[in-house]
Amino acid sequence: MEAVDDETQGARGEATTGRPAKPGGAKAPSGRSRWVRRLADILLIAGGLVLAYPFWSAGYAQVQQTRLDATYRDSSAAFSTLAAANSDARPRDVPTAEVVRRLAVLYGSRLKAGDPIGRLRIPLIDLDRLVQQGARGAASLDPDADRALLRNGPVHYGLTPLPGAGEPFAVAGHRTTYGAPFYKIDRLKRGDRIFLETPYARFRYAVAKTTVTPPNDVSVLRDRGYSLVLTTCTPPYSASHRLIVWAVLERATPLKKAVTAPQ
């Protein structure tokens, strides 16, 4: 008798709603409830993607750094050959600073946006990343000009000279995504060492100070009192301000393979 009642109730549900009733007499979900469930699933998936974003963006940056590393090795070897064949780069009674400047100009003349410039290392905060050439000239001030490149790692403001060619060599980097290369630069204090190796010279810098500026303050790119400037967003997960690390050059050493040439 119980089974007959259940079956009868199910048949009534189907007859009145036009939809098959669930076994046991339960009503089939309405169109509205199905959409609510779908929306909940979509929101759950979207939330998962947002939470996973720092992880997959970091993986993307690592893959790009590996690609840049291979390119950097090839370009370093090619530049050594070029420099050895260039008479202007030969150290014939020329001061070291001038040798480095000539090599920097020679190297810069072949750079295109996205090419690796050199390896930036800050042992205190475990930073070891290749720096890419950014957009040149005034275009480098456009926030969108180097957006794609910044996903690969730090980027040189093309408006500023290369290390050894003038001041300052200015570099931007992400603070919280795509490997967050500059996440810890707020920990740097006066006197901390920063190293940069390029195909033409090695540079050692010492941190002079850190400051916070509005995001549209581009004067830091024209300050000739410092040899190296690192910029990133601050506070973390915000673009309301810029954190600036200023450093002075302690030593620049031309690489022998870049200046040795047959006499």
N, C-alpha and C positions, 0 to 999 in steps of 0.2 A: 504494500500500500504506500509505503514511504517513497519507493522508487517511482511509482506512478505519479505521486504528487509533485516530485521534483521535475519529472519530465513535462508534466502539464504546465508547471510554472515557467519552465524554460521556453516552452512553445508560446506562452502568452507574451513573454518578453520579446521574442522575435517578431511576433505579430504586431506589437504596438510600436516598436522602435524601427523595424525594418532592418535590424542588424542581428546576426546570430547571437544568441545569449550564451554566456560562458557556462560550462558544466557546473552543476550545483545550484543553478538559478541566479548566479552573480551577473550583473549587468555588464555589457561590453563597455570599454572606456569611450567616453564621448570625444568628439573631435577636439574640443577645447582641452581636455585633459591630455590627449596625445600631444598636442602642440606644447603644452606646459612641460611635459616630459622631454620632448625634443629640445626645447630651449634650455632646460636644466643640463642635458647632456652636452649641448654646445658650450654652455658657460663653463662646465667642468673641464672640457677639453681646452678651451681658451685659457682657463686659469692654469692648467698644467703647462701649456706652452709658455706662458709668461714666467712661471717659476723656473722653467728649464732654460730660458733665454740666456742667462749668464753662462751656463754650461756649454750650450752648443755654440754660442758666439766665441767663447774661449777656444773651443776646438777648431773653429774656422780660422781664428787668428794664428793658432799654432801651425796649421797646415800652410797658411800663407807665409809664415816665417820660414818654414822649411823650404818652400819654393824660392823665397828671396835669398836664402843662404846659398843655394846652388847657383843662382844668378850672380851673387856677390863674388863667389869664388872665381867664376869665369871672368867677370869684369875686372877683378883685381889682377888676374894674370894678363889680361889684354892691356890693362893700363901700364903694367910694369914694362911691357915691351914698347909701348908708345913713349913712355917717359924716358926710357933708355936711349931711344932714337931721337929725342928732342934736345937740341943743344941748350935751349934756355933753361932746362931743368938740371943741367950739370953743375955740381958744386965747385966751381973754379973760383976760389977766393971770394965766395959770396956768403954773407951772413946766413946763419941757419934760418932765421925768420923769413928772409927773402926767398930762400930755397923752398920753404914750405908754401909761401904765398904763390910762387910760380907754379908749383905742382898743383895747388888747389885750383888755380885758374884753369890750368890745363885739364884737370879732371872734370871740373864743372862744365866746361865747354861741350862735353859729350853726354851730360846727364839729361834724361827726360823724366817727366813726372812718373813716379812709381818705381824708378830705379833705386836700388839700395846705395846709400852714401857711405855708411860705415856702421860699426857695432858699438852701441852705447851700453856701458856697464856701470852699475852702481852697486858694489858689493854689499854695502850696508843694508840695502833693501832688496837684495837678490834680484836686481834688474839686469837683464841681458837680452837686448833686442836690437834688431837691425833697424836703422832709421832710413826712411824713404825720402826721395826728392818730391816736394810738393809742387803745386802750381806756381809758376814764376810771376814776378812783378806784382802789380796791384791786385791781380786775380787771387793771390794767396790770402787776401783779406776777406774774401767772400766765404762765409761759413760753410757754404755748400761745395766749394771748390775741391776740398780735400776730404770730404766726408767718406767717400768710398775707400780711399787709401788708408784712412785712420782705422778701418776695420782690420787692416793687416798688421798694424803696429804704428809706432811713432812716426811723425811726418815733419820734415823740415819746411819751415815757412820760406817759400821761394823768394820772398822779398828781401831776405837777409842773406849775407854772404856765407860761403862754406867755411868750415873751421880753418883758420890759418890765413884766410883771404880778407878778413876784416871782422868787425864786431857789430852786433853779437850774432852768433850762430844760434838761431831760435828754433825750438822743436816743440810740437804739440803732441799730446798723447791722451788716450782714454783713461778715465779714472775708475770706472766701475764695469765696463763691458769690454768684449773682444779681448779677453786676457788681462784687462785692466793694468797695462804696463806702468802707469803713473799713480796707481792707487796709494802707494806708501810714500810718495815724495814729500808729503807734509811732515815726515819724520826727520828730514834732512836738516842739519844744523850747520852753523858757521864752521868751516874747516873740513867738513866731510868731503871725501874725494869722489870725483866723477871721472870716468875714463871713456875715451872715444878712440877707436881705431878705424882708420880709413885706408884705402889702397895706397895712399901717398905719405901718411904720417900718423904717429900716435900722439894723442893729446891727454894731458892730465890737468884737471880743473879742481878748484877748491870752492865749495859753497861759500858765498859771501853773505847772503841774506835770503829771506823769503818774504813775499808780500801778497796781499790780496787786492785785486783790482776789479772794477766793473768789466763785464764781458766785452764792451765796445772800446776799451782803452787799448789802442794799438801803439801807444808811445813806447811800450816796453820793447817793441821790435826795432826801435831807432835809437836806443840808449847805447852809446858807444863806450860807456864806462865798464862794460862787462863783456866777457868773451863768449859765455854760454847762457842761454835763457831757456828754461823748461816751463811750459804752460799746461794747465789742465783745469777742468771744471772743479768748483768747490761751492758748497760742501758736497760730499758724495751723493750721487743720485739727484743732483740739481745742477742747473746751468746758470744760476743767478749771479755767480762771480767767477773769477779766474784766480787760481793759485799760481804764483810765479816764483820759481827758484832761480836766483841769480848766482853765477859762478865766474871766477876769474881764472885765467890761464896760468898754470904753474910751469908747464913744460910742453914743448912741441918737438918731437923727434922725427925727422924724415926717415922713412923706411929705406933701408939700403937697396932693396930690390927696385925701388922706384927712382933712385938717383944714380945708381951705378951704371956707367956707360963706358964703352971703349973710348980711349983718348986717341 
